[in-house]
């Protein structure tokens, strides 16, 4: 299973994503803790499983994308597991952004995809 739940310290059983992530090849566009802190989220314990599932599914796409797979372009639209959109930008110099936030680490391998 993608380590998103470990990364954000969310038990997979609490988020209810085990079946969705069991088979496939996924990409997780993980955000930094600072994004959650700006939204006053310090942990996910107060969220219902349905809320967690809706939030987390909007950071996962159902195709494995390495940094080299992202086209050099502005706002390439990708559809998330939750039906939302992620917009990726990669400059000619190789800088990458997801929804306008700089990518600090890429291509972290997981057993069913990449972070």
C-alpha positions in Angstrom: 0.0 0.0 0.0 1.2 3.5 -0.8 2.8 4.9 2.3 0.7 8.0 2.3 -1.1 6.9 5.4 2.2 6.3 7.2 3.6 9.5 5.8 0.7 11.5 7.4 0.5 9.2 10.4 -3.0 8.0 9.4 -3.9 4.3 10.0 -5.1 2.8 6.7 -8.1 1.2 8.6 -9.1 4.7 9.8 -9.0 6.2 6.3 -10.7 3.2 4.7 -8.5 3.1 1.7 -7.1 -0.4 1.9 -9.3 -1.8 -0.9 -8.8 1.2 -3.2 -5.0 1.1 -2.9 -4.5 -2.6 -2.8 -4.1 -3.2 -6.6 -2.8 -0.7 -9.1 0.0 1.7 -9.7 -0.6 5.0 -8.1 1.1 8.4 -7.7 0.7 10.3 -4.4 1.1 14.0 -4.6 1.9 14.4 -0.9 1.8 17.9 0.5 4.0 19.2 3.3 2.9 19.5 6.9 2.9 23.3 6.5 -0.1 23.1 4.2 -2.0 21.3 6.9 -0.8 23.6 9.6 -2.1 26.6 7.7 -5.5 24.9 7.7 -5.1 24.3 11.5 -4.8 20.5 11.0 -2.2 19.0 13.3 -3.4 15.4 13.1 -6.2 13.5 11.6 -7.7 11.9 14.7 -10.7 14.2 14.7 -11.8 13.3 11.2 -14.3 10.7 10.4 -13.2 7.9 8.1 -15.4 9.3 5.3 -13.8 12.8 5.6 -10.3 11.3 5.7 -11.0 9.2 2.6 -12.3 12.2 0.7 -9.3 14.3 1.6 -6.7 11.7 0.9 -8.2 10.5 -2.4 -7.6 14.0 -3.8 -3.9 13.6 -3.5 -3.7 10.2 -5.4 -3.9 9.6 -9.1 -4.4 6.2 -10.6 -1.3 6.2 -12.8 2.3 5.9 -11.8 4.1 9.2 -12.8 7.8 9.6 -12.3 9.2 13.2 -12.4 10.4 12.4 -16.0 6.9 11.4 -17.0 5.4 14.8 -16.3 5.6 17.0 -19.4 7.4 20.3 -19.4 4.3 22.5 -19.4 2.2 24.7 -17.3 -0.8 23.2 -15.3 -1.0 19.7 -16.8 -4.3 18.5 -15.4 -4.5 15.0 -13.8 -7.6 13.5 -12.3 -7.4 12.1 -8.8 -8.8 9.0 -7.3 -11.4 11.2 -5.6 -12.5 12.8 -8.9 -10.7 16.1 -8.2 -7.9 17.7 -10.2 -4.2 18.1 -9.6 -2.3 20.6 -11.7 1.4 19.9 -12.4 3.9 22.3 -13.8 7.4 21.5 -14.9 9.7 24.2 -16.2 12.4 23.8 -18.9 14.9 24.0 -16.0 13.3 21.0 -14.4 11.6 22.7 -11.5 8.3 21.0 -10.6 5.1 22.3 -8.9 1.9 20.6 -7.9 -1.0 23.0 -7.6 1.5 25.8 -7.4 3.5 24.3 -4.5 7.2 23.4 -5.2 8.0 19.7 -5.3 10.7 19.1 -2.7 11.2 15.3 -3.2 10.1 13.2 -6.1 10.2 9.5 -7.2 10.0 8.0 -3.8 9.2 4.3 -4.5 6.3 2.6 -2.8 5.1 -1.0 -3.2 2.2 0.0 -5.4 3.3 3.3 -6.9 5.4 6.4 -6.3 5.3 9.4 -4.0 
